[in-house]
Amino acid sequence: MADTSFDVIIIGSGPGGYVTAIRSAQLGFKTAVVEEKELGGICLNWGCIPTKALLRSAEIYHYLQHPSDYGLSAENVRFDTAAVVKRSRNVAAQLSRGVAFLMKKNKITVIDGRGRLKGAGTVAVTKDGKPVGDYKAKHIILATGARPRALPGMEPDKALIWTYFEAMVPEKMPAKLLVIGSGAIGIEFASFYRTMGSDVTVVEVLPQILPVEDAEIAAHARKRFEKQGIKIITGAKVTSLKKAADSVTAMIDDGKSSQEITADRVISAVGVVGNVEDLGLESTKVKIERGLIIADAFGRTAERGIYAIGDVSGTPMLAHKAEHEGVVCIEQIAGLQPHPLDKLKIPGCTYSQPQIASVGLTEARAKEAGHDVRVGRFPFIGNGKAIALGEPEGMVKTIFDKKTGQLLGAHMVGAEVTELIQGFVIAMNLETTEEELMHSVFPHPTLSEMMHESVLDAYGRVIHM
């Protein structure tokens, strides 16, 4: 008879769920994970990883279209949509298999099915509507993630109106594409499809694309996107979508006038909502607010023994935030007294062309918080490695508190900034001051030298500009 009693049961095997399970097993807890779909959740199977595989194909295709920039030549450069998609799906499958290996290696029980709370301490699991069994644990962690938000009257239909699920597996590249929403998901798909030849229009209800980013960085990115041919409409709403046999006509209203845009396909990228339905929360004291489970800095909900981590427990809805929250949660359960997660030190990355990355406060938010700031900037055109790479457009921006020298935020746009940002994340976590950053030696020639120069610029000591 199958074992039904555990120390810890985790519902959901996305980055938050499976990482928490591994750390739980390391701490000596008898651990189980309940998953009704693919191991690895949305991130590994339909989000973070496969989209980056698509964007990598687009990046290489972009370089192949401009070989003369590097003293090379290439003829009849083409792409195979099916092969591009297949590579992306293969990457996702490989990583999902990797999670299965990690579960086995760490002796974590994987229960195939949908988990639902049956009061505190019990999870009832079903598969295709049929009962699998009831499982008991002193600690139950909800890591059920989130799903695409649907606008009323403009619900995705998987054919003409897509979410990121359909956008990752196109049968062919649409000639004309409309993207609703300019957050990271919307911008990444806009960048991918434009590079692959689609005529792309992005509509954003707010006055700035990439709304969570620093305004100066977002403005630079917008110019780059528009230079590539992406049409961007900000401060406007899509008020209706009218479907035809193989196209969609959108009515767009900016408050002053309206216009119609007809596209072959529409991607709805207007955010995500937490998966809180059908979890049995009504049988507990767990509280929900605005579609998200309320949990404290250690993942504890209002019901003793029930915890929530990752997207289902609030913003920022990022895989790395979920992973860290899960580790903090399980270490608190184990009595290790971990530090709670500081959300201001969580980096955000957009893997478009150009890339955008940031951590900490924007310049506007730093001033709103009462800081007297010093701001440093350094352009890619002043960096030897960037020029050698053929990537001379971009910028690194740093924000310091004038009185204390505290690094309040760092913001970047340009090649490989999603890799560079971690240097500033570490600096912020170590409470590094401007003096320590200025005295750090950065290797030459690297893109990271721009990080150094940006700090120097904030204090009037920039060298290569």
N, C-alpha and C positions, 0 to 999 in steps of 0.2 A: 504494500500500500504506500502511495506517495506521501512524502513528508509534508505536513501542512502547517508546521509551527516554526516560526523564525524570530530572530531578534529584530530584524529590520526588513520591511517590505517597501520597495520603491515602485510606484506606478508611473511608468514611462521610462524609455531607454534612450532618450536624446542625450546630448552632451551633459546636461545636468544630472540626469538619471543614471547613466552608466558610470560616469566619473564618481558620483556619490557611492554607487554600489562597490566600486573597486576600493575606494578609501574605507568604506564600511568593513569590507572583508579584511583589509590590511589591519584594521583595529581589532580584529578578532570576533566581529559580529557574524552570526549566521544570517546570510543575506539572500533575499530573492528580489528579482525584477519581474514585473508584470508588463508585457508588451503585446499589443494586438496586431501590430504591423511589423515593419522592418526594424531590426536593432540599429540604433544610432539615431532614430527619430528623424524629424524634418531636416535638421542641419546636415547630417551626413548623406541623407537620401534625396532630399528635395530642396535643399537650401544652400548653406554655406559652401559645401564642397563641390557639388556638381555645377553650381553657377560659376565657380572659379575655373573649373575645367572648360566650360564654354568660353569664358572670357580669355582664357589662355589661348584657345584656338583662334579667337578673334584678334588677339594681340599679334600672334605669329602671322596671321593673314594680312594684318596691317603692314607689318614689316616687309612681307613678300611683295606688297603692292608698291613699295618705295625702295627697291634695292639700290637704285643709283645713289641714294643718300649715303650709302656705305661703300660705294665703289664696286658694287656688284651688279649683276644683271640676271633677270629671270623673265621667262615668257610664258604666256598662257596660264597664268596663275588662277586657279579655280578652287572652289571648295565643294564638298559633298555634304549636304545638310544631314543626311542619315548617318554618315560616318562621324561627323562632329558630335551629334547627339549620342551615338553609340559609345564614343570615347568617354563622354561625360557620365553616362550610365554605368560604364565599366568601372570608372574611378569610384563612383558611389558604392557599387556592389563590393568592390575590393575592401573599402573601409568598413562596410557593414559586416563583412566576414571577419575583419580584424576585431571588431567589437565582440563578436561571438567567441573568438579565440580568447579574448581577455576575460570574458565571463567564465569560460571553462578553466582557464589558468588560475583564476582567483577563487574557484569553487563556488561560484555564485549560481544559484538556481534561477533559470529563466522559465517563467510561466507564460505559455502562449495563450493570450486571450485579453479580454477587456476587464480591467479591474474597477470595482465599485465598492465604496465603503459600506459596511454593514454595521454601522455604529463604530465607536472607537475600538480599535484592537482587532478588527476583522475585515478582510477584503474578500468579497465574493467575485469570482472570476467566471466569465462566460466566453464562449467562442461561437461565433455565428448564431448568437441567440440561445445557445444551449449551455447549461451549467457545466463548468469544469470542476469547481470545488470551492470551498471556503478555506481561507488561509489566515492564520492568526500571527500577530506580531505586536510587541510592546510599542514599537515605533513604526509609523507609516508615513512615508514621505511622498507627497504629490509632486510629480515632475511631468505633468501632462502637456506642457508647452502651449502653443497658440496656433491659430489658423488665420487665413486671410480674412480681412474685414470685407463685408459686402455692402455697397451703398444701396439703399432702398430704390427699387425700380431699375437698378442697373446691375442686378446680380449676375455673376459669371455663369456661363452656360457650357463651358469647356469646348465650345466650337468657335464662336465669334468673339466672345468676351472671356478673356483668360485671367487666371491667377498665375502665380509663379509656377504652379504645377504644370500647366499646359505650356507656358512660355519656355520651359526647359526642354520640351520634347516636340518642337514644331516639325510637321511633315515637310514643310517648305518655308522658305523665308518670305514673310509678307512684303509685298511691294510698298504698302503704306501701313504704318503702325501708329496708333495713338496710345500713349502711356498716361494714365491718370495717377498723379502722385509723384513727387520728386524726392522722396527719401532715398535711402541707400538702395532698396530693392528696385524702385522705379528707375533710378539713374543707371544702375548696373545693366538692367535690361535695355534701356534706351541706348547705352553705349555699345552693348553687344550687337544689337540688331542694326544700328547705324553702320558699324564697322563692316558688317556682313552685307551691306548694300541697301537696307530698307530706308525708306523715307520716313523719318521719325519725328513726331510732335509730342512734346511733354506739356501737360497742363497741371499747374500747381495752384491751390486755393490761396496760399500765403504769398506775400510779395517777394519772398526769397526761395530759391531752390535749395535743397539740402538744409531744411529749416533749423536743424540742431547745430549746424556748423557756424563758425565765425563768419560774419557777414563779408569780410574782405576776402576770405578764402572762397566762399561760395560765389562771389562775384567773379573772381578769377576763373573758377571752374566753369561758370556759365559762359564766359567769353570763349573758352576753349571748346566747349560743347557746340556752341553756335558756329564757331569757325569750322568745325567738322561737318556742319550741315544739319544739326539737330535744331528743330524749331521749338522754342520755349515760350510758353504763355504763363505768366504768373499773375497772382491776384485775380484768378478767374475760377469759376465753377463749371463743371460739366453738369448741366441741368437735366439732360435726357440722352438716352441712347436709342436709336431707332434701327432695328436690325432688318437687313434685306437678305437675299439668298446667300450671298458670299461677301457681305460688307456691312459696316456699321456706320451710321451717321450720328455724330455727336453735336449737340447744341451746347455752345460754350458762352457763358455770360460773365463779363468782367465788371458788372455793375453800371456800366455806361452804355454798352452795346452788346449785341449778340452776334455770333458767327457760327456757321456750320462747317464741320470737318468730316469728310468721309474717309474711312480707313478700312483696310482689309481685315485687320484684327485690332482689338483693344486689350491692353493689359491693365487690370485694376490693381494698383499698388498703393492703396489708401490706408495701409496699416494692417495690424493684426489684432485679434481678440483672444483672450485666454480660453483654454478648453476647460471650462468649469462645469459643463452640463453632464448629467448622468453619472456623477461621481458619488452620489449618495450623501452629499453634504448636508441635505435637509435632516439627516438623522444625527447630526453632530452640532457642535457650537461654532463651527467654522463660519467666519463672516466673509461675505463677498461685497466688494464695492467697485462700481463701474466695470463689472465683468471680470474682476481679478480677485484672487484670494488675498485677504489681509494677513500678513505674516510679519514678525519682527525681524530684527537684524540677524537673528540666528535661525530663521525659517519657522519659528514656532507660531502656530495659529491659536485661536481662542479655545481649541479643544486639546486637552492634554494628550500627548502622544501622537498628534497629527501635525505634520509640517508641510510647508509648500516652498518650492524653490523654482528658479528660472522664470520663463515667460509668464507662466500662470500666476506668478506672485508680483508682477509689476515690471516697470521699466528700469533701466534700458533692456530691451528684449534682445539680448546678445548671447551667443553660445558661451563665450568665455565668462560672462557674468554668471550664467547658470552653473557652470562648472565650479567656479569659486564659491558661490553660495552653497552648493551642495557639500563641498568639503568643510566649510565653516559650520554648516548644520550638523553634519555627522560627528565632527570633532567636538562640538558643544554637547551632543548627546553622550559622547564618550568621556566627558568631563575634562577635556584638554584645555578649556578656556581660550579658544581662538579669538583673534581680533575680528570684530564685525567688518563687513565689507564696506569700504568707502566708495560710494558710487561716483564721486567726483574724480576718482583715479582709475576709472574704467575707460580704456581707449575705445574709440569708434573708428571703423574703417569702411571706406567705400572703394570697391575694386574696379572702378571704371577706368576709362582712358581720358583724362588723367586720373590717378588715384587721389583720394582725399583721406586724411587721417587726423585725429585730434585726441586730446586728453585735457581734462580740467575745464576751467572757465574760459568762455569767449571774452574778447575785450569788453563787449557791452555788458555782459553779466558780471564781470569783475568790477566794473565801475558802479553798476547797480548795487553790488554788495558792499560798496563803500570804500573800495581799495583805491588808493592813489597809485596809478600804474606806470610802469616803464614798459614800452613795447619795442621789441627788436624784430627786424625783418631781414631776410637775405634771399636774393633771387637765384634760381638755378643757373642763370646765364653767367653768374660769377664763379661757378664751380667747375673746375677742370674735368672731373669725372663725368658730370652731367653733359658737358659739351662733347666729350669723347664718346659717350653713349648715344649721342644724337638726341638728347632729351634736355634742351636748354630752357624749356618753359616750365615755370613752377615757382614756389615760394615756401619758405619756412618762417613761421611767425611765433614769437615767444612773448609771454606776458608775465611780468614780475610785479610784486608789491614793492613800491619805491622805498618804503621805510625798512622792511625786513629783508628784502632780497629773496623772498619766497617765490618759487616758480608756481604761478597760479594756473597757467595753461600753455599748451603748445598746439599749433595748428599748421598743417602742411597740405600742399597740393602739388602733385608732380610725380615723376617716376619713382616707384618703390617706396613711397612714403609710408605705406602700410607696414613695411618692415622697420623703417627708421623710427617710428613713433615709440616703439618699446623703450628706446633709450631715455626718452623723457618720462615715460611711465615709471621706470626704475628710479630716476632722479626724484620724481615727486614722492614716491613711496619712502625714499630714504631722507626726505626733507632736505634735499640738496639745495644750497643757496647759489646765487649767481657767481659768487667768488669761486666756489668749488667747481662749478661748471666751466668757468673761464680758465681754471688751472688744470682742467682735464686735457689730456693729449688725445686728439682724434687722428686716426691713421690717414695718410695721404698716398694716393688720391682716392678718396671715397666721397659718396654723397653725404655721409655723416658729417663731414667738415662744415656743411651748411648749418647744421644744428649749433655748432660752436660759434660760427660767425653771427648767427641770429642773436645769440646771447651777448656776444661782444657788441653788436649793434645797439642793443637795449641800453648799454652803458657807454656809448660813444667811443667804442674801441674797435669797431669793425676794421678788418684788414683789406679784404679783396673787393671792396666796393667804394 
